[in-house]
């Protein structure tokens, strides 16, 4: 009797395992979510739609963590429902970040093209101001240093133009920001020097 009872319990347990246990990891959803985030990154969503890309990436990480949590659980208690949900959300957010990147890139392109024009204008103004600066012995070395710095800025703008032509707007923006800062610094120094001499060249 005891033997039959044990056999019956084992049979019930086995049938429960067949019908309610042994859930499998959602590999298809995992692959789809990973592919979606990779596609978004290829579209430079991490640069031109950083917020939405980060949201997708964070969701994917949470989903994979949930998968690992369920993998570590006892076979009969595994439940990948939440992991599957998060993986689908991650894929959707990745697609959104890819679309956001396209519009973000166009917006930055317009911004950069305008910035290039403004920066070149400011550079020329600084060069013109340099010609008006006092040429005394004390200021000669300083003016030569400024002239060299403006030449370096000029070269960086040529590189920025190349970045724009290659649609690398993030790199162009970094160069333009640095150039604008240097131009402003030199312009301020030149204005102060000219003010000290009453605006007259020496």
C-alpha positions as CSV (number, residue, x, y, z in Angstrom):
1,X,0.0,0.0,0.0
2,X,2.7,2.4,0.9
3,X,4.5,1.6,-2.3
4,X,1.4,2.3,-4.3
5,X,0.8,5.5,-2.4
6,X,4.3,6.7,-3.2
7,X,3.9,5.8,-6.8
8,X,0.6,7.8,-6.9
9,X,2.2,10.9,-5.3
10,X,5.1,10.7,-7.7
11,X,2.7,10.5,-10.6
12,X,0.8,13.5,-9.4
13,X,4.0,15.5,-8.9
14,X,5.2,14.5,-12.4
15,X,1.9,15.5,-14.0
16,X,2.0,18.9,-12.1
17,X,5.5,19.4,-13.4
18,X,4.3,18.8,-17.0
19,X,1.3,21.1,-16.8
20,X,2.4,23.9,-14.4
21,X,6.2,23.8,-14.1
22,X,9.4,23.9,-16.1
23,X,8.8,27.3,-17.7
24,X,11.4,28.2,-20.3
25,X,13.3,31.5,-20.6
26,X,11.8,33.7,-23.4
27,X,14.7,33.4,-25.7
28,X,12.8,34.8,-28.7
29,X,11.9,38.0,-26.7
30,X,15.5,38.3,-25.5
31,X,16.9,38.1,-29.0
32,X,14.3,40.6,-30.3
33,X,15.0,43.1,-27.5
34,X,18.8,42.8,-27.9
35,X,18.5,43.3,-31.7
36,X,16.3,46.3,-31.2
37,X,18.7,48.0,-28.9
38,X,21.7,47.3,-31.2
39,X,19.7,48.7,-34.1
40,X,19.0,51.8,-32.1
41,X,22.7,52.2,-31.2
42,X,23.7,51.8,-34.8
43,X,21.3,54.6,-35.6
44,X,23.3,56.7,-33.0
45,X,20.3,56.9,-30.7
46,X,22.8,57.0,-27.8
47,X,24.1,60.3,-29.1
48,X,21.1,62.0,-30.7
49,X,18.3,60.6,-28.5
50,X,20.2,59.9,-25.3
51,X,17.2,60.0,-22.9
52,X,15.0,57.6,-24.8
53,X,17.9,55.3,-25.6
54,X,18.9,55.2,-21.9
55,X,15.3,54.3,-21.0
56,X,15.3,51.4,-23.5
57,X,18.7,50.2,-22.2
58,X,17.7,50.4,-18.6
59,X,14.5,48.4,-19.3
60,X,16.5,45.8,-21.2
61,X,18.9,45.4,-18.3
62,X,15.9,45.1,-15.9
63,X,14.4,42.4,-18.1
64,X,17.6,40.4,-18.3
65,X,18.0,40.7,-14.5
66,X,14.5,39.3,-14.2
67,X,15.3,36.4,-16.5
68,X,18.4,35.6,-14.4
69,X,16.3,35.7,-11.3
70,X,13.9,33.2,-12.7
71,X,16.7,31.0,-14.0
72,X,18.0,30.8,-10.5
73,X,14.6,29.8,-9.0
74,X,13.5,26.2,-8.6
75,X,12.2,24.8,-11.9
76,X,8.6,24.4,-10.8
77,X,8.4,28.0,-9.5
78,X,9.9,29.8,-12.5
79,X,7.7,32.4,-14.1
80,X,9.0,34.5,-17.0
81,X,5.8,36.6,-17.5
82,X,7.3,39.8,-16.1
83,X,10.6,39.2,-18.0
84,X,8.7,38.8,-21.2
85,X,6.7,42.0,-20.6
86,X,9.9,44.0,-19.9
87,X,11.6,42.6,-22.9
88,X,8.7,43.7,-25.2
89,X,8.7,47.1,-23.6
90,X,12.5,47.4,-24.1
91,X,12.1,46.5,-27.8
92,X,9.4,49.2,-28.2
93,X,11.4,51.8,-26.4
94,X,14.4,50.9,-28.6
95,X,12.4,51.5,-31.7
96,X,11.2,54.8,-30.3
97,X,14.8,55.9,-29.6
98,X,15.8,55.0,-33.1
99,X,13.0,57.3,-34.5
100,X,13.9,60.0,-32.0
101,X,17.5,59.8,-33.1
102,X,16.6,60.6,-36.7
103,X,14.7,63.7,-35.7
104,X,17.3,64.6,-33.1
105,X,20.1,64.4,-35.7
106,X,18.2,66.7,-38.1
107,X,17.7,69.2,-35.3
108,X,21.4,69.1,-34.4
109,X,22.4,69.5,-38.0
110,X,20.5,72.7,-38.3
111,X,21.9,73.9,-34.9
112,X,25.5,73.1,-36.0
113,X,25.2,74.7,-39.4
114,X,24.0,77.9,-37.7
115,X,26.8,77.6,-35.1
116,X,29.5,77.2,-37.8
117,X,28.4,80.5,-39.4
118,X,28.3,82.3,-36.1
119,X,31.7,80.9,-35.0
120,X,33.4,81.9,-38.2
121,X,32.0,85.4,-38.0
122,X,33.3,85.7,-34.4
123,X,36.7,84.4,-35.4
124,X,37.0,87.0,-38.1
125,X,35.9,89.7,-35.7
126,X,38.6,88.5,-33.3
127,X,41.2,88.7,-36.1
128,X,40.1,92.2,-36.9
129,X,40.3,93.2,-33.3
130,X,43.8,91.8,-33.1
131,X,44.9,94.3,-35.7
132,X,43.7,97.1,-33.5
133,X,45.5,95.9,-30.4
134,X,48.4,98.0,-29.1
135,X,51.7,96.8,-30.5
136,X,54.1,97.9,-27.7
137,X,57.1,95.7,-26.8
138,X,55.3,94.4,-23.7
139,X,52.3,93.2,-25.6
140,X,54.1,91.8,-28.6
141,X,54.6,88.3,-27.2
142,X,51.0,88.2,-25.9
143,X,49.6,89.2,-29.3
144,X,51.7,86.6,-31.1
145,X,50.4,84.0,-28.7
146,X,46.8,85.1,-29.4
147,X,47.5,85.1,-33.2
148,X,48.7,81.5,-32.9
149,X,45.7,80.5,-30.8
150,X,43.4,82.0,-33.4
151,X,45.2,80.0,-36.1
152,X,44.6,76.9,-34.1
153,X,40.9,77.8,-33.8
154,X,40.8,78.3,-37.6
155,X,42.2,74.8,-38.1
156,X,39.6,73.3,-35.7
157,X,36.8,74.9,-37.7
158,X,38.1,73.2,-40.8
159,X,37.9,70.0,-38.9
160,X,34.4,70.9,-37.8
161,X,33.4,71.4,-41.4
162,X,34.7,68.0,-42.2
163,X,32.6,66.5,-39.3
164,X,29.5,68.2,-40.6
165,X,30.1,66.9,-44.1
166,X,30.4,63.4,-42.5
167,X,27.2,63.9,-40.5
168,X,29.2,63.6,-37.3
169,X,27.4,66.5,-35.6
170,X,28.3,65.6,-32.0
171,X,32.0,65.8,-32.8
172,X,31.4,69.1,-34.7
173,X,29.5,70.5,-31.8
174,X,32.4,69.7,-29.4
175,X,34.9,71.5,-31.6
176,X,32.6,74.5,-32.1
177,X,32.0,74.8,-28.4
178,X,35.8,74.8,-27.7
179,X,36.4,77.2,-30.5
180,X,33.7,79.6,-29.3
181,X,35.2,79.6,-25.8
182,X,38.7,80.4,-27.0
183,X,37.5,83.1,-29.3
184,X,35.5,84.7,-26.5
185,X,38.5,84.6,-24.2
186,X,40.8,86.2,-26.7
187,X,38.2,88.8,-27.7
188,X,37.8,89.8,-24.0
189,X,41.6,90.1,-23.6
190,X,41.9,92.2,-26.7
191,X,39.1,94.5,-25.7
192,X,40.7,95.1,-22.3
193,X,44.1,95.9,-23.9
194,X,42.5,98.3,-26.4
195,X,40.5,100.0,-23.6
196,X,43.7,100.6,-21.6
197,X,45.1,102.6,-24.5
198,X,42.0,104.5,-25.3
199,X,41.4,102.4,-28.4
200,X,44.5,103.7,-30.1
201,X,47.1,101.5,-31.8
202,X,50.8,101.9,-30.7
